[in-house]
């Protein structure tokens, strides 16, 4: 059986309607990424608004994801500000039947490297579920070092590290990934996020892509991942380059989340205004520009 | 009656014992700052670990603060990641008898200025309680502009703006505060935080000091505030300068929170390890250095 922390992991949105989880939309997103052939689903990632949801909402979403993912393994985001809240989320992920947990060092007060190590050590001792170390400085404002990656990778539960986007230059990306690989044992996979650099990251040796777009637009993500994993590096880059107008919108509109929510809403996969307030939806002009891009990319198939 | 958003507001810790709020310690801190003559108490500020506590814990802490503050007005921190959670906290603050609420734009996903304006507008329409706009970029990573201050200050509920530390140079501090004052109507007070620059901020025209140290060491904060508010600018600066070894420890040990927790623990005002995990307590060497500083400052009286 393949290591579940390799290949393409799709991060579905957790759409809300009137501040309540829209379970039907969420199930629809899960079923559609399963049908598209993703390798795993990560429910309650940043794209799944985990940080905004209550413990009960998260338990329910984890359950829905597992129940509708069929044979596709489900990783569940368990991050929270307080260690005891993380452990409660681990419990509900385990009860739901998760295949692993994704854990970011969520911060309000800045955390030290020792704080973060102790958090992961505590979770690693608490559960037998494999752990994905989630390095997302854009949301957590915590900055990992390769030395901390190495310390964490020694913990028995740690199975994968989700790194931020890699450098745009292919050779620089290879050096970047190789430097992490050099300090992390073989059994711990390295997965890239930052969708715009995913092809580059996979070509540079990342074994997984933890993907925002795959949660809503799985087909092009499957294509990029297959090409890279089959050694067709230039095909992967070409497939990614075709999505450049989408990557540009991520930059222009302040990140991938609002753009992907707008796309899901536009395509009827989520109700209008599906993100938790205070995150405002994009406006009509922005949505019109997104529609033009998505239509031109032929992503409606 | 004086505007309650002027003078010295003390931010007590919310000590935990084994991950449960230590109500006796919290009440002790509230009673001791009341006895020291602070002008208001802000419960559940950053120092009070609001972001880490559940809605129920926050409701209980708000109630305890009001019940033990006597005639001293209590402001309650209501910030949360999700607008609906903020409103729930406003409800519990109101039920507790709070005199006002403190609201920071807590982030996981980065927020736009429009997101933050709409958050404050929503809260302003929801409650009659006066609102303190809480600008704390070190924890929220959200950056206000003077233009946003001005927009928020037009909202009917907004009564005060808690700004970060001001420049160290007195004249630069005056220009800094004057620039904010110029765009904010008179009825909205400006309060300084960043304890090391509080004397400078008060001398520069801030009407309030939202103070971390006053939650645990109120006497020197009362002295600084009185001097500044009575126009004895150089006395205020001198009193602040005497605390320079403490300000240095804040910088060296990554902020005021862990230092103040260690001081409270050392003085028997809070149980050992009173901060929510994953925030680790300072180690024994660090505590020894803090004790030397506190003893030398004669703050044990």
HADDOCK unambig.tbl for C-alpha pairs under 7 A between the chains (distance, minus, plus):
assign (segid A and resid 51 and name CA) (segid B and resid 108 and name CA) 6.91 0.50 0.50
assign (segid A and resid 52 and name CA) (segid B and resid 81 and name CA) 5.87 0.50 0.50
assign (segid A and resid 52 and name CA) (segid B and resid 82 and name CA) 5.74 0.50 0.50
assign (segid A and resid 81 and name CA) (segid B and resid 52 and name CA) 5.87 0.50 0.50
assign (segid A and resid 82 and name CA) (segid B and resid 52 and name CA) 5.75 0.50 0.50
assign (segid A and resid 82 and name CA) (segid B and resid 276 and name CA) 6.39 0.50 0.50
assign (segid A and resid 82 and name CA) (segid B and resid 277 and name CA) 5.76 0.50 0.50
assign (segid A and resid 82 and name CA) (segid B and resid 278 and name CA) 6.19 0.50 0.50
assign (segid A and resid 83 and name CA) (segid B and resid 277 and name CA) 5.40 0.50 0.50
assign (segid A and resid 83 and name CA) (segid B and resid 278 and name CA) 5.51 0.50 0.50
assign (segid A and resid 108 and name CA) (segid B and resid 51 and name CA) 6.93 0.50 0.50
assign (segid A and resid 108 and name CA) (segid B and resid 139 and name CA) 5.06 0.50 0.50
assign (segid A and resid 108 and name CA) (segid B and resid 140 and name CA) 6.70 0.50 0.50
assign (segid A and resid 109 and name CA) (segid B and resid 139 and name CA) 5.53 0.50 0.50
assign (segid A and resid 110 and name CA) (segid B and resid 139 and name CA) 6.92 0.50 0.50
assign (segid A and resid 111 and name CA) (segid B and resid 279 and name CA) 6.67 0.50 0.50
assign (segid A and resid 115 and name CA) (segid B and resid 278 and name CA) 5.55 0.50 0.50
assign (segid A and resid 115 and name CA) (segid B and resid 279 and name CA) 5.86 0.50 0.50
assign (segid A and resid 115 and name CA) (segid B and resid 280 and name CA) 5.73 0.50 0.50
assign (segid A and resid 119 and name CA) (segid B and resid 278 and name CA) 5.73 0.50 0.50
assign (segid A and resid 139 and name CA) (segid B and resid 108 and name CA) 5.05 0.50 0.50
assign (segid A and resid 139 and name CA) (segid B and resid 109 and name CA) 5.54 0.50 0.50
assign (segid A and resid 139 and name CA) (segid B and resid 110 and name CA) 6.91 0.50 0.50
assign (segid A and resid 140 and name CA) (segid B and resid 108 and name CA) 6.69 0.50 0.50
assign (segid A and resid 276 and name CA) (segid B and resid 82 and name CA) 6.41 0.50 0.50
assign (segid A and resid 277 and name CA) (segid B and resid 82 and name CA) 5.77 0.50 0.50
assign (segid A and resid 277 and name CA) (segid B and resid 83 and name CA) 5.42 0.50 0.50
assign (segid A and resid 278 and name CA) (segid B and resid 82 and name CA) 6.19 0.50 0.50
assign (segid A and resid 278 and name CA) (segid B and resid 83 and name CA) 5.52 0.50 0.50
assign (segid A and resid 278 and name CA) (segid B and resid 115 and name CA) 5.55 0.50 0.50
assign (segid A and resid 278 and name CA) (segid B and resid 119 and name CA) 5.72 0.50 0.50
assign (segid A and resid 279 and name CA) (segid B and resid 111 and name CA) 6.66 0.50 0.50
assign (segid A and resid 279 and name CA) (segid B and resid 115 and name CA) 5.86 0.50 0.50
assign (segid A and resid 280 and name CA) (segid B and resid 115 and name CA) 5.72 0.50 0.50
